[in-house]
Amino acid sequence: MPRKAVTAATIGTALEWFDFTLYGAVSATILPKLFFPAMEPTAGLLASLATFGVGLAARPLGAITCGYLGDKLGRRNLMLATVTLMGLASVLMGLLPTYAQAGIWAPILLVLLRIIQGFALGGESTGAQLMALEHASPDRRGRYSGLLGLCSPMSQILANGVLMGLAATLSSEQFESFGWRIPFVMSFVLVVVAVFIRLKVDETPAFIALKKAPEKQEKSPLKSAVGSHYKTILRLMFFFCSPAALFYLIVIFSLSYLTKHLGFSQSTGFMSLMVANMCAIFGALAGGYLSDRWGRKKALAFGSCMTLLILFVYFPILNTLNVAAIMAIMGLFLGFTQFQSGIQPVAFAEAFPTQVRYSGSALAYTGANLIIGGPMPMIAVWLMSQSHNSPWPLVTLCAVINLISLAMILIGPETRGINLNTVSAPDSEATAAPAIFSNNTLGRP
């Protein structure tokens, strides 16, 4: 059952990230012309990119809603719902009429489906993590966490690879007419596979234990999470602000920096990003594995220190214009960023009791992305414009965020090996982790 759970979680989450990333790619290329032709080109591009931002903005709503329902109804039921919702929205997006066919209804429906996508991903991200980790044995949770951490970079590689393949085999007219729709419509097949696999996964032992203790169930998991576990939520949110910010800095802003500021071709930029995402896959797996060996706290601190060191040489190496060096530093930077993201699922899951685990984890995760992750590319562009294209104000900001993240790691308890099936008393702020590891802050046996 643990293998089934992690397989179901990984495939489902990868599918949702694939659809989410796919939209990001076409929003900057195809969609402005098809859905916003009445605007002049720059305004149309901004409008199309704004629809991508709408999806990011909808993620917290999905996390809050699904977090509440997941703590009340179970992890498995919510995972079936979120993957189905994302798949249906993607298929419908591939079938949407254009502005020329439906007028103003075309962009309206596009925005509506994008909100549904963001809502589904907000609920999926945390729920899939809990479904896998609450099934896992304590000594393998980190490895499973690393598998969940590779979903995002793998999906970016697949999404960009599919679009590049279609663009290479179809004429520009064919790609604009129907080629871009193919990956969205084919999501239906992946949804069927994901739902079939998830139907074979039982509800998690932790949630079953909670249902057997009705006197310990929260009437409002969300209210309890915010009221009694707000310190843990804030600590985890501020920790994850750094990986979230650096991720978007690398995969979005760096591409613009390479092509617009340094003069590289888009193909070179995309290839560098492809190499970085490949390194990120290995980084996520390594982070999860080492967190089982070293403990969550020590592994996270190592990854945080490495991103801080790389941050100070990142832009100087980009400015050398050496393609091999650029690919190497982008790979290292995203690799160690995803090293921390590979530990994040298990670190968050082990920080909360069962009855508020979904709500608390979702609030911390989406909070970090909402506060600094999503806005980071825009912040980076503004800082560069204000500093006459000098990267050092941006480096300083990221270094401060990284140091705050490292501080949150160091003041937190070690949680490796705790019993996730333990149900605490309602409205109890303390979790099992600090008590068990009160003298084991670095995860030593």
Buried (B, 14 or more C-beta within 10 A) or exposed (E): EBEBBBBBBBBBBBBBBBBBBBBBBBBEBBBBBBBBEEBEEEEBBEBBBBBBBBBBBBBBBBBBBBBBBBBBBBBBBBBBBBBBBBBBBBBBBBEBEBBEEBEEEBBEBBBBBBBBBBBBBBBBBBBBBBBBBBBBEBEBBBBBBBBBBBBBBBBBBBBBEBBBEBBEEBEEEEBBEEBBBBBBBBBBEBBEBBBEBBEEBEBBBBBBBBEEEEEBBBEBBBBBBBEBBEEBBBBBBBBBBBBBBBBBBBBBBBBBBBBEBBEBEEEBBBBBBBBBBBBBBBBBBBBBBBBBEBBBBBBBBBBBBBBBEBBEEBBEBBEEEEEEEBBBBBBBBBBBBBBBBBBBBBBBBBBBBBBBBBBBBBBBBBBBBBBBBBBBBEBBBEBBEEEEEEBEBBBEBBBEBBEBBBBBBBEBBBBBBBEBBBBBEBEBEEBBBBEBBEEBBBBEE
